[in-house]
Amino acid sequence: MTMNAAIRTGTSSGGTSTSYVSLELAGAGNGTMNGTIGGMTNAITTPTNLALTKSGTGTWTTNGSNIFYGKTTVNGGNLVLGSGAKLDGTSGVVVAANATLGGAGEIRTDNTSAPVLVVAGNPANPAGTVTGTIAVAANGTLAPGLANATGTLTINSGTSSATNVLTLAANAKFRFKLDAGLQSDRIALVNGAAADILFGGNTIDFTDLTGGQLAAGTYTLFTANVADAYAGLTVSGGTITSGLSIGSGLASYSGSSLGVSGNNIVLTITVPEPGQAALLLSGLVPIFLRRRRRSS
């Protein structure tokens, strides 16, 4: 299903309100929203009092410059921001267990002009305040990039007053793709502050787009425009020892590790040199022959 029309509500903004128009993207199939979600009918670049919910097991992709004040909730399936798409001004994003938020667009949690709204389930956001956070529950997933290509999911913290703009509960997950030329999916923090990304004991599952031919070297997974952007990590000698770890997908690249380099989180892939692999094989041949001779 593809929808090309914009969805706009209201003719004014700001003030104090707990009343929001709700839009639900549901179903087991896949859908695409090419039009903009939000924006005033008389001022399309002004956020509107709209809240977005993704439910069901299907995948919805939005390609517009969406602009609304309400909360974005991903309760099931996949919500994907297409290349260049935006969630602009949303008062909070919640990714539930067994749901995925991803893509190659931008999420801006700046909402200083938003109506007063309580973001449910966020103890850091008491009644009467709006701080703008992204919270991923246990077994929820953040997956930057598009279906078959690497890409960057940008988190623009704007002027959010939250201590942590992106918070990962224990056992929340990431899913990254790796490709030739040391290319990888990325999560980029812009307009950030110290401790904007809080890890809670999380894993990254990897997909190797090269089919086992990844080059040895450094793959940049997270970038930040500010020092000390990552909280909840234990780092020793540049290597991450707790808070974030490698999950599935790299069994063929034993010895690979996650680390912090400057303002970035990186993955270092180690690949046996062809010469070393040949030496190992050649060393096994005479052993095998000797065993055969002894047994004959």
N, C-alpha and C positions, 0 to 999 in steps of 0.2 A: 504494500500500500504506500502510495506517495502523495503527500499533501504539499502543494506549492503556495497556497494562500497564507497570508499572515494572520495571526490570532492576536487581536488588540482589544483592550478593555478600558473603559473610563475616559474621562476628559480632564482629570486633575490628579495631582500627586501630593505626597508629603502629608503632614499632619499626624494624628494619632489614630490608629485603627487596628482592630483585631479581625476585621472582615476581609477575606480574600476570595477572589474567584479561583476555583480549583480546576486544573487541567490534568487529566489522567491519560497517560499513554499505556495501553494495556494490551493483553492478548498473548497468544503463543506464537503468532507469526511475526514477521519483520516489517518494519515501517520506516519511512523517511519523511522528515519535516524539512522542507526547503525554505518555507517562509519563516519570518521572525515570530517568535513567541514573546508576547508582551509589547510594551510601548503604548502610549496613549493614542487614542483615535485622532486627537488633534495635535499630537506632538510625538511622533514615532520614535524619537531618540530619548524620550523621558520614560523612566521605569514606571511600571503599573503594579497595582495590588493584585498580583497573580501568583499562585503557588503551583508547582509542577510535581507530579508523582508519576514514577515509572513502576508499573506492576506487571505481573504475568511473566512467563518464561522467555518471551521473544526479545528481539533486539530492535530498539528504536534509535535511529540516527538523526540528529538535528544539525542542519548546515547553516542556520541563520545566526544573526547577531542578536541573540535573545536578551531581553532587558526587562527584568521584573524584580520586585522586592521580596516576594514570598519565598518560603523554604522550598528547596529541591530535595525530594525524597526518592531514592532508588530502592524499592522494596523487593524487586525481583527482576531476573533477566539482565539485559545489558542496556545502558544508556550511553551512547557514543556521541561525542562532539566531533563532527567532521572537520577537515582541515580548514582553519580560519574561523570556525564557529565559536560562539561565546555564550557563557552564562554570566551576564553582567549585572552586578548589584544584588544578587540573591542573598537573602539574609542568613542562609545556612544550607549546607548540603549534608545529607545523611545517606550513607551507603549501608544497607542492612546485610545481614548474613545471607550468603548464597546469591548476592546481587553484585553487579559489576558496573563501575563508572570508568569510562576511558575515552580515548580518542586523541585528536591532534589539535584541539581548540584551546580556549582560555576560560578559566573560571576566575571571576573577580569578586572577592568577598567584601569589597568596600560598600558600605550601605549607610553612610552617615546621614543620608536624607530620607531613609526608609521610615515608614510608620512604625510605631512601637509594636513589637511582635515577640512572643515567647517562643523560642525554638525548643520544641518538646524533646525531652530526653537528654538535654545538654546542661549538666549541673553548673557549668561555667557561664551560663547565660540565664541569670535569674529574671524574674518577672520585671517588665518595664525596660529591658535593655536589649539592644541588638548589637552583636559583636561581629558576626560574620565568620563562621567556622566551617570546616569540612571534617566530618567525623566518619571513620570507617569502622564498622563493628567487626567483631570476631567472625572470621570466615567470609567477610566482605572483601571485595577486590578492587584495586586501582590498576588499570591496564592502559598505559599510554600507548599511542600509536594506532594505526588503522589495521584492518584485517590481515593484509598480506604485505604490509610495508611498515618500516619503522617511522616514528614520528614523535613529536614533543607535545606533552600535555602541560600547559602553563598555568601556574597558580599565581594570580596577581593579588597580593594581600591588601593592596590599596591603602586605605587608612583604617583597616580593621583594628579594633581595640582588643582583640583576643590575645591572650598570652601565647597560645598555640593556634595557628591558623589551620594546620592540617594535623589531626590527631588519629593515630592508628591504635585501636584496641589490641590487646594480646591476641595473636593468631589471625589478625587481619593480614591480607596477602597483597602482593604485587605480581603482575605478569608482564614481563618484558620480552621483546624479540631482539635477537642478535643477527647481524648480517655481515657480509663481506666488507672489507675495508674498515674494520673496527667500528662499524655503524651499529647503533642500538637505539631503542626507544629511550625517551628521557622524560623526566619530570623537572620543570624549570620553575624556580621560585623567583618572582620579580617583585620589586617594591617591598622586599621582605625585612624582617627584623630577627634578632637573635632568638633561637628556640621556636621559630615559626613552624617547624616540622617536628612533631613529637612521635618517636617510634616507641612501640610497646612490646617488643618481642615478636618480630614479623619475619616472613620469608618472601623471597623473590623466586617465582617459577619462571624458567626461561624457555623460549622456543628458538631453536637454531634454524634460521632460514636457509643456511648453506648446506644442510643435510650432512653435517659432520666435518665441514671444511673450514671452520672458523680459524682465523689467524690468531696467533699468540699476540698478546699485547693488552692495552688498556682500553676499556669501553666505558664511556662516561654515562652514568645512569641518572644522577641528580645534579643539577646546577643551582647555585644561589648567588644573588647579587650582594650578599652580606656575609660577613664572617659569623661563625658559631650558629648557623641557621638550624643545625640538627641537634635535637635533644633526645635523651633516652638511649644513646649509644655508648658503648665502652670501646675505646680505641687504644691499641698498643702498638707503637712503632708504625703508625699509619694504617694498621690492619684492624678491621672491626671484629671484635671478639664476642660481643653480645649486643642485643637490641635489634639486629638485622642480620639475616643469614641466607645462604643459598638454599633454595628448595630443590625442585625437580628440574630436569632438562640438561644438566651438565655432567652426566655420569661419564661421558667420553673425555672430559677435560679435568681429570683429577688434579688436585693441587691448586685449582683456581680459588680466588679469594676476593672478598669485598674490603674496600678501604676508603679512607678519607684523604683526598689530595686537595689542599687549599680549600676552596668553597664547594668542592664537588665530592660526590660519592661515586666511586669507580669500581668496576669489576676487572680484575686481572686474570686473563685466560692464559693458562700454560698448556702448550702442545708439545709432545715429544718430537725432537728433531728427527727428520727422516734417517739421518745417519745413525742416530742412537737406536732407533727402532730396528734398523737393519743389523746392527751389532748384536742387539738382544736376540734377534731371530737366528743369526749365524752362530751364536753361542749355544743355542738350544739344539742345533743340528747334530754336532758331534756327541753330545750327551745322549741324544736319542739313538744314534748309531751304536754307541758303546753298549747301551742297554739292550739293543736288539742282538748284538753279538754275544753278550753274556747269556742271553736267554736261549740262543740257538744251539 
